[in-house]
Protein backbone atom coordinates (compact mmCIF):
# COMPACT_ATOMS: atom_id res chain seq x y z
CA UNK A 1 0.00 0.00 0.00
CA UNK A 2 2.79 2.37 0.89
CA UNK A 3 4.62 1.50 -2.30
CA UNK A 4 1.58 2.36 -4.39
CA UNK A 5 1.14 5.68 -2.68
CA UNK A 6 4.81 6.48 -3.23
CA UNK A 7 4.50 5.79 -6.97
CA UNK A 8 1.45 7.98 -7.25
CA UNK A 9 3.20 10.80 -5.43
CA UNK A 10 6.25 10.56 -7.71
CA UNK A 11 4.04 10.45 -10.79
CA UNK A 12 2.11 13.51 -9.69
CA UNK A 13 5.28 15.48 -9.07
CA UNK A 14 6.62 14.50 -12.49
CA UNK A 15 3.47 15.67 -14.21
CA UNK A 16 3.47 18.93 -12.27
CA UNK A 17 7.12 19.59 -13.16
CA UNK A 18 6.49 18.84 -16.82
CA UNK A 19 3.56 21.19 -16.96
CA UNK A 20 5.49 23.92 -15.13
CA UNK A 21 8.56 23.87 -17.39
CA UNK A 22 6.53 23.25 -20.54
CA UNK A 23 4.86 26.62 -20.16
CA UNK A 24 8.27 28.40 -20.27
CA UNK A 25 9.69 26.72 -23.44
CA UNK A 26 9.49 29.20 -26.36
CA UNK A 27 7.63 27.93 -29.41
CA UNK A 28 9.80 26.99 -32.45
CA UNK A 29 10.19 29.62 -35.18
CA UNK A 30 8.27 29.05 -38.37
CA UNK A 31 9.61 29.97 -41.75
CA UNK A 32 7.21 31.69 -44.08
CA UNK A 33 7.05 30.28 -47.56
CA UNK A 34 7.15 33.93 -48.77
CA UNK A 35 10.40 34.75 -46.97
CA UNK A 36 13.30 35.04 -49.47
CA UNK A 37 16.61 33.57 -48.38
CA UNK A 38 19.74 35.46 -49.16
CA UNK A 39 22.14 33.94 -51.68
CA UNK A 40 25.66 33.20 -50.58
CA UNK A 41 28.76 33.04 -52.62
CA UNK A 42 31.43 30.36 -52.58
CA UNK A 43 33.09 31.91 -49.50
CA UNK A 44 29.91 31.90 -47.50
CA UNK A 45 29.42 35.65 -47.74
CA UNK A 46 26.08 37.10 -48.58
CA UNK A 47 25.92 38.11 -52.20
CA UNK A 48 24.46 41.51 -52.98
CA UNK A 49 21.73 41.71 -55.56
CA UNK A 50 21.29 44.78 -57.77
CA UNK A 51 17.81 45.74 -58.89
CA UNK A 52 17.21 45.85 -62.63
CA UNK A 53 17.10 49.28 -64.30
CA UNK A 54 14.47 50.30 -66.80
CA UNK A 55 16.93 49.84 -69.68
CA UNK A 56 17.69 46.27 -68.45
CA UNK A 57 14.05 45.34 -68.24
CA UNK A 58 13.05 46.46 -71.78
CA UNK A 59 15.00 45.91 -74.99
CA UNK A 60 13.86 47.90 -78.08
CA UNK A 61 14.81 46.68 -81.54
CA UNK A 62 15.58 49.46 -84.08
CA UNK A 63 15.80 48.70 -87.79
CA UNK A 64 18.67 50.11 -89.94
CA UNK A 65 16.20 52.39 -91.74
CA UNK A 66 15.02 53.89 -88.43
CA UNK A 67 18.64 54.42 -87.35
CA UNK A 68 19.33 56.28 -90.60
CA UNK A 69 16.26 58.48 -90.14
CA UNK A 70 17.16 59.24 -86.52
CA UNK A 71 20.72 60.15 -87.56
CA UNK A 72 19.37 62.57 -90.17
CA UNK A 73 17.17 64.27 -87.56
CA UNK A 74 20.07 64.80 -85.18
CA UNK A 75 22.30 66.46 -87.79
CA UNK A 76 23.13 70.09 -87.14
CA UNK A 77 21.25 72.64 -89.23
CA UNK A 78 23.09 74.17 -92.18
CA UNK A 79 23.61 77.50 -90.43
CA UNK A 80 25.43 75.79 -87.52
CA UNK A 81 27.91 74.01 -89.72
CA UNK A 82 31.39 75.38 -90.32
CA UNK A 83 31.61 77.45 -93.53
CA UNK A 84 33.26 75.80 -96.51
CA UNK A 85 36.74 77.03 -97.29
CA UNK A 86 36.86 79.34 -100.24
CA UNK A 87 39.10 78.23 -103.09
CA UNK A 88 40.50 80.46 -105.87
CA UNK A 89 38.13 78.90 -108.43
CA UNK A 90 35.17 80.36 -106.46
CA UNK A 91 36.44 83.88 -107.16
CA UNK A 92 36.88 83.60 -110.94
CA UNK A 93 34.89 86.27 -112.77
CA UNK A 94 33.49 85.81 -116.30
CA UNK A 95 36.20 86.04 -118.95
CA UNK A 96 36.08 89.11 -121.29
CA UNK A 97 37.20 86.94 -124.23
CA UNK A 98 35.37 87.91 -127.43
CA UNK A 99 34.77 91.54 -126.40
CA UNK A 100 36.49 94.81 -127.33
CA UNK A 101 36.75 98.35 -126.00
CA UNK A 102 37.86 101.83 -126.99
CA UNK A 103 40.93 103.08 -125.14
CA UNK A 104 41.57 106.45 -126.77
CA UNK A 105 39.69 108.42 -129.41
CA UNK A 106 40.60 112.09 -129.36
CA UNK A 107 42.78 114.93 -130.70
CA UNK A 108 45.07 116.57 -128.15
CA UNK A 109 48.14 118.80 -127.97
CA UNK A 110 51.20 118.64 -125.71
CA UNK A 111 54.62 120.28 -125.34
CA UNK A 112 56.66 117.64 -123.52
CA UNK A 113 54.63 114.46 -123.00
CA UNK A 114 51.06 113.16 -122.81
CA UNK A 115 50.04 109.99 -121.00
CA UNK A 116 46.82 107.95 -121.15
CA UNK A 117 46.18 104.88 -118.99
CA UNK A 118 43.82 101.98 -119.62
CA UNK A 119 42.83 98.85 -117.74
CA UNK A 120 42.67 95.26 -118.95
CA UNK A 121 40.09 93.25 -116.94
CA UNK A 122 40.98 90.03 -115.15
CA UNK A 123 41.11 86.71 -117.00
CA UNK A 124 41.87 88.30 -120.38
CA UNK A 125 43.93 85.55 -121.99
CA UNK A 126 45.11 87.26 -125.22
CA UNK A 127 44.33 91.00 -125.22
CA UNK A 128 45.36 92.71 -128.45
CA UNK A 129 46.08 96.43 -128.80
CA UNK A 130 45.20 98.13 -132.07
CA UNK A 131 45.71 101.83 -132.86
CA UNK A 132 46.98 104.65 -135.03
CA UNK A 133 48.22 108.15 -134.35
CA UNK A 134 49.18 111.17 -136.48
CA UNK A 135 51.10 114.24 -135.35
CA UNK A 136 51.31 117.85 -136.60
CA UNK A 137 52.58 121.27 -135.45
CA UNK A 138 50.33 123.99 -134.06
CA UNK A 139 50.98 127.41 -135.60
CA UNK A 140 49.89 130.85 -134.49
CA UNK A 141 46.13 131.27 -134.47
CA UNK A 142 45.68 127.60 -133.53
CA UNK A 143 46.20 126.52 -137.13
CA UNK A 144 47.93 123.23 -137.71
CA UNK A 145 50.80 123.04 -140.17
CA UNK A 146 51.14 120.67 -143.06
CA UNK A 147 54.55 119.86 -141.69
CA UNK A 148 54.55 116.47 -139.93
CA UNK A 149 56.95 116.45 -136.97
CA UNK A 150 57.93 113.14 -135.47
CA UNK A 151 57.09 112.13 -131.92
CA UNK A 152 58.00 109.14 -129.78
CA UNK A 153 55.44 106.57 -128.62
CA UNK A 154 55.80 104.09 -125.75
CA UNK A 155 53.55 101.36 -124.33
CA UNK A 156 54.32 100.60 -120.66
CA UNK A 157 53.00 98.46 -117.87
CA UNK A 158 52.46 99.82 -114.36
CA UNK A 159 55.91 98.93 -113.05
CA UNK A 160 57.69 100.46 -116.02
CA UNK A 161 55.72 103.68 -115.76
CA UNK A 162 56.57 103.92 -112.04
CA UNK A 163 60.28 103.67 -112.94
CA UNK A 164 59.92 106.57 -115.38
CA UNK A 165 58.28 108.74 -112.73
CA UNK A 166 61.11 107.97 -110.30
CA UNK A 167 63.74 109.04 -112.86
CA UNK A 168 65.08 105.58 -113.67
CA UNK A 169 65.98 104.37 -117.16
CA UNK A 170 63.10 104.15 -119.62
CA UNK A 171 61.91 100.65 -120.45
CA UNK A 172 58.75 99.76 -122.39
CA UNK A 173 56.76 96.86 -123.76
CA UNK A 174 56.63 98.55 -127.16
CA UNK A 175 58.30 101.74 -128.43
CA UNK A 176 58.50 103.89 -131.58
CA UNK A 177 61.42 106.35 -131.51
CA UNK A 178 60.23 108.83 -134.11
CA UNK A 179 57.14 108.80 -136.28
CA UNK A 180 54.37 111.21 -137.35
CA UNK A 181 51.99 108.54 -138.74
CA UNK A 182 52.13 105.16 -137.04
CA UNK A 183 49.91 102.08 -136.80
CA UNK A 184 50.14 99.91 -133.67
CA UNK A 185 49.25 96.22 -133.42
CA UNK A 186 50.61 94.63 -130.25
CA UNK A 187 49.68 91.61 -128.13
CA UNK A 188 49.40 92.53 -124.45
CA UNK A 189 50.29 90.13 -121.61
CA UNK A 190 47.44 88.08 -120.10
CA UNK A 191 45.87 89.69 -117.05
CA UNK A 192 45.58 86.43 -115.01
CA UNK A 193 43.37 86.73 -111.89
CA UNK A 194 43.70 90.52 -111.48
CA UNK A 195 43.17 93.53 -113.74
CA UNK A 196 46.31 94.90 -115.41
CA UNK A 197 47.03 98.57 -116.01
CA UNK A 198 48.93 99.94 -119.01
CA UNK A 199 50.00 103.38 -120.29
CA UNK A 200 50.16 105.04 -123.73
CA UNK A 201 52.93 107.67 -123.61
CA UNK A 202 53.51 110.28 -126.32
CA UNK A 203 56.76 112.24 -126.04
CA UNK A 204 58.03 115.32 -127.83
CA UNK A 205 61.62 116.05 -128.71
CA UNK A 206 63.32 118.59 -126.43
CA UNK A 207 63.16 122.18 -127.70
CA UNK A 208 60.39 121.57 -130.23
CA UNK A 209 57.06 123.34 -130.04
CA UNK A 210 53.65 121.98 -129.18
CA UNK A 211 52.49 118.98 -131.10
CA UNK A 212 48.94 118.07 -132.12
CA UNK A 213 48.13 114.37 -132.10
CA UNK A 214 45.07 112.58 -133.42
CA UNK A 215 44.91 109.12 -131.80
CA UNK A 216 42.53 106.15 -132.04
CA UNK A 217 43.23 103.03 -129.96
CA UNK A 218 41.11 99.96 -129.18
CA UNK A 219 41.73 96.63 -127.49
CA UNK A 220 40.31 93.18 -128.36
CA UNK A 221 40.08 90.37 -125.81
VENHU-V756152 format. One record per backbone hydrogen bond with DSSP energy under -0.5 kcal/mol. CO is the residue of the C=O (numbers start at 1). NH is the residue of the N-H. Records with the same first field share a line. If there is no record, write none. Layout:
CO->NH / NH
This chain:
1->5
2->6
3->7
4->8
5->9
6->10
7->11
8->12
9->13
10->14
11->15
12->16
13->17
14->18
15->19
16->20
17->21
18->22
19->23
21->24 / 25
22->25
24->26
32->35
39->47
41->44
45->41
53->57
54->58
58->60
63->67
64->68
65->69
66->70
67->71
68->72
69->73
70->74
72->75
77->80 / 81
78->81
87->90
88->91
89->92
96->99
99->221
101->219
104->217
106->215
108->213
110->211
112->204
114->202
116->200
118->198
119->121
120->196
121->124
123->125
124->191
127->188
128->220
129->186
130->218
131->184
132->216
133->182
134->214
136->212
137->139 / 145
139->142
143->139
147->137 / 149
151->179
152->203
153->176
154->156 / 201
155->173 / 174
156->199
157->161
158->162
159->163
160->164
161->165
162->166
163->168
164->167
174->155
176->153
179->151
180->135
182->133
184->131
186->129 / 188
191->194
192->123
196->120
197->158
198->118
199->156 / 201
200->116
201->154
202->114
203->152
205->208
210->138
211->110
212->136
213->108 / 215
214->134
215->106
216->132
217->103 / 104
218->130
219->101
220->128
221->126
